Amino acid sequence: MKDLLKRFAKSKYFDLIGVALVVGIAIASGYLRTRLDKFVDWGPWTALVPLGIISVANVGISMLSTRFTGQLSKAGNYLGIINTVLSGAIDYILGNKAAIITYPVTFIIYTVAIKKWQESQKGKPNKVSEKQLKIIVPFIVFGAMAFSYVTNYIGYGGNMNTLAYITTVAFGLSLVANGLNALKLTTQWSFWLVYNLVQFAKALTQGNFANVGKYVFYTFNAVGALFVWKDEE
């Protein structure tokens, strides 16, 4: 099973299948033809901006970023920073006012990741001692979860319902995983695994069954990537 999941994580065919999956879901949602003027009125030019096409392309970029990172390719971080800019802009336009705070933080983390990966050995994760890991991980987890709660509290206007708490945990986990990715540490994949399971639960809560399939794919990818990184340490 381990070898099978490793081959899945490293397979170029599954790169294409993953992109086809998330793009297909985005198109099936009926969002493809959406224009910017549906959400904001910044002048006549907004009717010319194909927000739906941009969003669909962005989910493909997100999938490739995840896949390439799992394969220890620095291209994942460059695509991740593009995905962060597009996702932040789209979320803000769709009404997530906290996006103006949350996404710049993710952007900064990715810039650090690009620098750290360039300084590291190509195709190899960074290694730290167990003692260092026991300091680094709790520090990042506490900071990420605290930041996630505050920003989501602002974003939800103080109305913290079940969905708000799920979103808070999911965003906090993504910050933890991105922080560990910036340090190029294998531990990130354990957090991506939990993140995908939380997003899976969120999709079920929202009745978004298309996303259920997407996060099943991401979950298997996280496990496969974890095996790939562990073997390369």
C-alpha positions in Angstrom: 0.0 0.0 0.0 2.8 2.4 0.8 4.5 1.9 -2.6 1.2 2.3 -4.3 0.5 5.7 -2.5 4.0 6.9 -3.3 3.5 6.1 -7.0 0.2 7.9 -6.8 1.8 11.0 -5.3 4.7 11.1 -7.9 2.6 10.1 -10.9 2.4 12.8 -13.7 -0.8 11.1 -14.9 -2.4 11.8 -11.6 -1.2 15.4 -11.8 -3.4 15.6 -14.9 -6.3 13.6 -13.3 -6.2 15.9 -10.3 -6.4 19.1 -12.3 -9.2 17.6 -14.4 -11.0 16.7 -11.2 -11.0 20.1 -9.6 -11.5 22.0 -12.9 -14.4 19.7 -13.7 -16.0 20.3 -10.3 -15.6 24.1 -10.8 -17.2 24.0 -14.2 -20.0 21.7 -13.0 -20.8 24.3 -10.3 -22.0 26.6 -13.1 -19.5 29.2 -12.2 -17.5 29.2 -15.5 -19.4 32.1 -17.2 -19.6 34.3 -14.2 -18.4 37.9 -14.7 -16.9 40.3 -12.1 -19.9 42.7 -12.4 -22.1 40.1 -10.7 -20.4 40.9 -7.4 -19.0 44.4 -7.6 -19.5 47.5 -9.7 -16.2 49.2 -10.2 -17.2 50.6 -13.6 -18.2 49.3 -17.0 -14.9 47.3 -17.3 -16.0 44.9 -14.6 -18.5 43.3 -17.1 -15.4 42.3 -19.2 -13.6 40.4 -16.4 -14.2 36.6 -16.7 -14.1 35.9 -12.9 -15.5 32.4 -13.5 -12.7 31.4 -15.9 -10.1 32.9 -13.6 -11.5 31.0 -10.6 -11.5 27.7 -12.6 -7.9 28.2 -13.7 -7.0 29.0 -10.1 -8.3 25.7 -8.7 -6.1 24.0 -11.3 -3.1 26.0 -10.2 -3.9 25.0 -6.6 -3.9 21.3 -7.4 -0.6 21.5 -9.3 1.0 23.4 -6.5 0.0 20.7 -4.0 1.1 17.9 -6.3 4.5 19.5 -7.2 5.2 20.2 -3.5 4.5 16.6 -2.7 7.1 15.6 -5.3 9.6 17.9 -3.6 9.6 20.3 -6.6 10.1 24.0 -5.8 7.6 24.8 -8.6 4.9 24.0 -6.1 5.8 27.1 -4.1 5.8 29.4 -7.1 2.4 28.2 -8.2 1.3 28.4 -4.5 2.1 32.1 -4.4 0.1 32.7 -7.6 -2.8 30.7 -6.2 -2.6 32.8 -3.0 -2.9 36.1 -4.9 -5.8 34.9 -7.0 -7.6 33.2 -4.1 -7.3 36.2 -1.9 -8.7 38.6 -4.5 -11.6 36.2 -5.3 -12.4 35.6 -1.7 -12.4 39.3 -1.0 -14.7 40.0 -4.0 -17.1 37.3 -2.8 -17.4 39.0 0.6 -14.7 37.6 2.8 -13.5 40.8 4.3 -11.0 39.0 6.5 -9.2 38.0 3.3 -7.4 41.3 3.2 -5.6 40.1 6.4 -5.4 36.3 6.0 -4.0 36.0 2.4 -1.1 38.5 2.8 0.1 36.3 5.7 0.0 33.2 3.4 1.7 35.2 0.7 4.6 36.1 3.1 4.9 32.4 4.2 5.2 31.4 0.5 7.9 34.0 -0.1 9.8 32.6 2.9 9.3 29.0 1.5 10.8 30.0 -1.9 13.9 31.4 -0.2 14.3 28.4 2.2 13.8 25.8 -0.5 16.4 27.6 -2.7 18.9 27.3 0.2 18.2 23.6 0.8 19.4 20.5 -0.9 17.3 19.8 -4.1 14.9 17.0 -3.8 15.5 16.5 -0.1 13.5 17.7 2.9 15.3 19.6 5.7 16.0 17.6 8.8 15.8 18.9 12.4 16.2 17.0 15.7 13.2 15.7 17.6 14.0 18.3 20.3 13.8 21.2 17.8 10.6 19.7 16.3 9.0 19.7 19.7 9.6 23.4 20.0 8.9 24.4 16.4 5.6 22.6 15.9 3.7 23.8 19.1 4.9 27.3 18.5 3.5 27.4 14.9 0.3 25.6 15.9 -0.5 28.0 18.7 0.3 31.1 16.6 -1.6 29.8 13.6 -4.8 28.8 15.5 -4.9 32.1 17.4 -4.5 34.1 14.3 -7.1 32.0 12.5 -9.6 32.5 15.3 -9.2 36.2 15.4 -9.4 36.7 11.6 -12.4 34.4 11.2 -14.2 36.1 14.2 -13.8 39.4 12.3 -14.8 37.8 9.0 -18.0 36.2 10.4 -18.8 39.4 12.3 -18.6 37.7 15.7 -21.3 35.1 14.7 -19.2 31.9 15.3 -21.5 29.1 14.3 -20.5 25.5 13.5 -19.4 26.3 10.0 -17.3 29.3 11.3 -15.5 27.0 13.8 -14.8 24.4 11.1 -13.5 27.2 8.8 -11.3 28.5 11.7 -9.8 25.1 12.3 -9.2 24.5 8.5 -7.5 27.8 8.0 -5.4 27.3 11.1 -4.3 23.9 9.9 -3.4 25.3 6.5 -1.3 28.0 8.2 0.5 25.4 10.2 1.2 23.2 7.2 2.3 26.2 5.1 4.6 27.3 7.9 6.2 23.8 8.1 6.4 23.8 4.3 8.3 27.1 4.4 10.8 25.3 6.6 10.7 22.3 4.2 9.8 19.9 7.0 8.1 16.5 6.4 5.8 17.1 9.3 3.7 19.4 7.2 2.0 16.4 5.5 0.5 15.2 8.7 -1.2 18.6 9.1 -2.3 18.6 5.4 -3.8 15.2 6.0 -5.9 16.5 9.0 -6.7 19.7 7.0 -8.1 17.7 4.1 -10.2 15.6 6.5 -11.6 18.8 8.1 -12.4 20.2 4.6 -14.0 16.9 3.8 -16.2 17.3 6.9 -16.9 21.0 5.9 -18.0 19.9 2.5 -20.4 17.4 4.0 -21.8 20.0 6.4 -22.4 22.4 3.5 -23.9 19.6 1.3 -21.2 20.3 -1.2 -20.7 16.7 -2.5 -18.6 17.8 -5.4 -15.9 19.0 -3.0 -16.2 15.7 -1.1 -14.6 13.9 -4.0 -11.9 16.6 -4.3 -10.8 16.2 -0.7 -10.8 12.4 -1.0 -8.2 12.9 -3.7 -6.2 15.5 -1.6 -6.3 13.1 1.4 -4.7 10.2 -0.6 -2.2 12.7 -2.0 -1.2 13.9 1.4 -0.6 10.3 2.6 1.5 9.5 -0.5 3.5 12.7 -0.2 4.2 12.0 3.4 5.7 8.6 2.4 7.7 10.3 -0.4 9.2 12.9 1.9 10.0 10.4 4.7 11.8 8.2 2.3 13.9 11.2 1.0 14.9 12.3 4.5 
